[in-house]
Amino acid sequence: MPIKTHISGFGKFPSSTTELEDFEMDYPSGDFIFRGNGMSYGDLSFSDKTLSTRKHNQFIELNTTAGYVKVASGMLLLNLIKILFEKGYTLPVLPGTLYITVGGAIASDVHGKNHVQKGSFGHHIIDFNLITENKEALICSSSQNAELFQHTIGGCGLTGFISEATLKIEPLKGNTIHKKSTPINGLSPAIEALQNSNALYKIVWLKNNRQGALLEGDFTDNKTEKISFKQPFTVPYHFGGILTSKPILSFYNQLKFSTSKFEKETAIYPFLCPLDAVQNWNLLYGPKGIIQFQFTVDQTHIEAAINSVFNWVKISQATVFLATIKQFGTRSSFGSMSFPKEGFTFTIDVKYTTGLEKQLQQLADKIIDQYGGRFYLAKDSFLTFGQLSRSYAGFNAFVDFVRNNKQLKSAFSKRTGIHS
Ligand SMILES: Cc1cc2nc3c(=O)[nH]c(=O)nc-3n(C[C@H](O)[C@H](O)[C@H](O)COP(=O)(O)OP(=O)(O)OC[C@H]3O[C@@H](n4cnc5c(N)ncnc54)[C@H](O)[C@@H]3O)c2cc1C
């Protein structure tokens, strides 16, 4: 039974009213889109009608000899990883939160802090089953229904319902991570440090364009430590909005940045997904929410592109909460709308204020046109059709393909003009 409800992504902006219902393998009348766990930041995961995939969460098969796992698409990565870790296996690519579904991981072709060595989620899919808008059930892989496979990986749910997926697994080397933190002064040293690091996992956390820390991690060979998935904190509702107030923000940043170098053995999950330690994290953003955006730029232009963001932050006096830089390796992505491409990727959270999306559109023009950048759709709430077409080589083919659908349209696809 559909319920009319107010809905948003993780960033709480933009939001809309929708009819939300569990997807029972029957498509409704009118415009609809699938929703995994709603952890994308912008407007990918809702439409006039929103079909939750969460009940399709069965564990189907684990084959350690052949090296794959098969699951229904609504299963959370957290639940899948708990099973795999228990058996001594993992997925090669894990993003910064495990509170996402397998379907959402495919539809955004998610990446982790190990892109240089492991590529993105799409590189490790053996196949998936897709149910198209006209109810055809098709197995898709790089050799079967290959065009559909390509448009679905990173395709924002606009090609059909991914019902189940077969994913490659790999042995878990150790039950803990050797973590190293090194203070960084300036953007050039940050880029150089990422480039020179041979660690499996690597990321730079930035406080501004001068101060930050390089965090590196590799599996230890410790097989005895018990792996924990506890969420130690829950945000109480009355704390809503506290994080975007300036005194709390500066206190938070002081906690996050260590001014001295350190190395230690640490638990895997908090290392990979630090924000998962706090349940309802996004309540801290307050009622208006935030816009998080992320772009990738090649090595030549990354410093200038990041500086243009921090200059804009200074001029506009925007409140910024988190900024990171990661490196993308050379493996080209499978999906026509996959985000990763060789270079460096910069992510930043900005407190929402009226008209922010217009300002960010102007900034995006500069990053796309002057620096050859590309923005991540899982975090988009302001890009235009022209900006998408100038930055994604596969965009025109993707648009031609998904425009054949009459109802499968999201708030994102309508806002950007992919659909009318
Ligand atoms: C704290 C945090 C950290 C993050 N870190 C990273 C990171 O490190 N790397 C990264 O790449 N991303 C990251 N993300 C983004 C997140 O991984 C993606 O937005 C992901 O797609 C969310 O998955 P979901 O299941 O919540 O999907 P939703 O947000 O519900 O939906 C996302 C898209 O997937 C489609 N979809 C979902 N299920 C299906 C299905 N079964 N069939 C067809 N389409 C479907 C939806 O239609 C929508 O277009 C992060 C997000 C948060 C909140």
The ligand as a Gaussian input file, in Angstrom:
#p B3LYP/6-31G(d) Opt

LIG

0 1
 C       28.355000       8.397000       4.623000
 C       28.411000       8.048000       3.158000
 C       29.606000       7.640000       2.602000
 C       29.680000       7.325000       1.247000
 N       30.873000       6.933000       0.732000
 C       30.979000       6.610000      -0.562000
 C       32.210000       6.160000      -1.108000
 O       33.216000       6.052000      -0.404000
 N       32.254000       5.833000      -2.413000
 C       31.149000       5.926000      -3.224000
 O       31.258000       5.597000      -4.403000
 N       29.964000       6.328000      -2.733000
 C       29.864000       6.687000      -1.435000
 N       28.650000       7.103000      -0.933000
 C       27.493000       7.149000      -1.832000
 C       26.695000       5.828000      -1.813000
 O       27.554000       4.722000      -1.741000
 C       25.865000       5.708000      -3.097000
 O       25.041000       6.819000      -3.226000
 C       25.010000       4.435000      -3.175000
 O       24.455000       4.385000      -4.469000
 C       23.887000       4.419000      -2.149000
 O       23.241000       3.160000      -2.209000
 P       21.755000       2.944000      -1.677000
 O       21.505000       1.486000      -1.588000
 O       21.504000       3.728000      -0.468000
 O       20.930000       3.484000      -2.916000
 P       19.929000       4.722000      -3.046000
 O       20.588000       5.950000      -2.557000
 O       18.622000       4.352000      -2.474000
 O       19.817000       4.774000      -4.632000
 C       20.940000       5.151000      -5.411000
 C       20.651000       4.794000      -6.874000
 O       20.597000       3.377000      -7.005000
 C       19.410000       2.985000      -7.681000
 N       19.066000       1.647000      -7.186000
 C       19.099000       1.198000      -5.906000
 N       18.742000      -0.108000      -5.870000
 C       18.452000      -0.484000      -7.145000
 C       18.018000      -1.711000      -7.751000
 N       17.840000      -2.814000      -7.046000
 N       17.836000      -1.715000      -9.092000
 C       18.060000      -0.603000      -9.834000
 N       18.465000       0.567000      -9.319000
 C       18.665000       0.636000      -7.996000
 C       18.400000       4.062000      -7.319000
 O       17.358000       4.146000      -8.275000
 C       19.281000       5.308000      -7.340000
 O       19.417000       5.791000      -8.653000
 C       28.525000       7.421000       0.417000
 C       27.319000       7.835000       0.977000
 C       27.251000       8.150000       2.332000
 C       25.939000       8.600000       2.904000

